[in-house]
């Protein structure tokens, strides 16, 4: 009976491993960059580009304000 019990245990372990593997995405799915489709990716990239452009403009304005304030500061 012990051999049957050991066989059942190893069979259950093998089934658990197979179920866990089946629930994970395959490597091809994990690294498939075309999942979303090119149009959706292009839209996301445009939105990122706009955000970076606004951030760049904000940084330029901030640097200009700092320089102007340094020029106005009385000499020590």
C-alpha positions as CSV (number, residue, x, y, z in Angstrom):
1,X,0.0,0.0,0.0
2,X,2.9,2.3,0.6
3,X,3.9,2.2,-3.1
4,X,0.4,3.2,-4.1
5,X,0.4,6.0,-1.6
6,X,3.8,7.3,-2.8
7,X,2.5,7.0,-6.4
8,X,-0.6,9.0,-5.6
9,X,1.5,11.7,-3.8
10,X,3.9,12.0,-6.7
11,X,1.0,12.1,-9.2
12,X,-0.7,14.9,-7.2
13,X,2.6,16.8,-7.1
14,X,3.0,16.4,-10.9
15,X,-0.6,17.6,-11.4
16,X,0.0,20.6,-9.1
17,X,3.1,21.5,-11.1
18,X,1.2,21.2,-14.4
19,X,-1.7,23.3,-13.2
20,X,0.7,26.0,-11.9
21,X,2.6,26.0,-15.3
22,X,-0.7,26.3,-17.2
23,X,-1.8,29.3,-15.2
24,X,1.3,31.3,-15.9
25,X,1.6,33.1,-19.2
26,X,4.0,31.6,-21.7
27,X,7.3,33.3,-22.4
28,X,6.0,34.2,-25.9
29,X,3.0,36.0,-24.3
30,X,5.0,37.8,-21.7
31,X,7.4,39.2,-24.2
32,X,5.0,39.8,-27.1
33,X,5.1,43.6,-27.5
34,X,2.4,43.5,-30.2
35,X,-0.3,42.3,-27.7
36,X,-1.9,45.8,-27.6
37,X,-1.6,46.4,-31.3
38,X,0.4,49.1,-33.0
39,X,-2.3,51.7,-33.0
40,X,-2.8,51.5,-29.2
41,X,1.0,51.6,-28.6
42,X,1.3,54.6,-31.0
43,X,-1.3,56.5,-29.0
44,X,0.5,55.8,-25.7
45,X,3.7,57.0,-27.2
46,X,2.1,60.2,-28.4
47,X,0.7,60.8,-25.0
48,X,4.1,60.2,-23.4
49,X,5.7,62.5,-25.9
50,X,3.2,65.3,-25.0
51,X,3.9,64.8,-21.3
52,X,7.6,65.0,-21.8
53,X,7.2,68.1,-23.9
54,X,5.2,69.8,-21.2
55,X,7.8,68.7,-18.6
56,X,10.6,70.0,-20.7
57,X,8.8,73.4,-21.1
58,X,8.2,73.5,-17.4
59,X,11.9,72.9,-16.7
60,X,12.9,75.6,-19.2
61,X,10.6,78.1,-17.6
62,X,11.9,77.2,-14.1
63,X,15.5,77.6,-15.2
64,X,14.7,80.9,-16.8
65,X,13.0,82.1,-13.5
66,X,16.0,81.0,-11.4
67,X,18.4,82.8,-13.7
68,X,16.3,85.9,-13.6
69,X,16.1,85.9,-9.9
70,X,19.9,85.4,-9.6
71,X,20.5,88.4,-11.9
72,X,18.2,90.5,-9.7
73,X,19.8,89.5,-6.5
74,X,22.0,92.2,-4.9
75,X,25.7,91.4,-4.9
76,X,27.1,90.3,-1.5
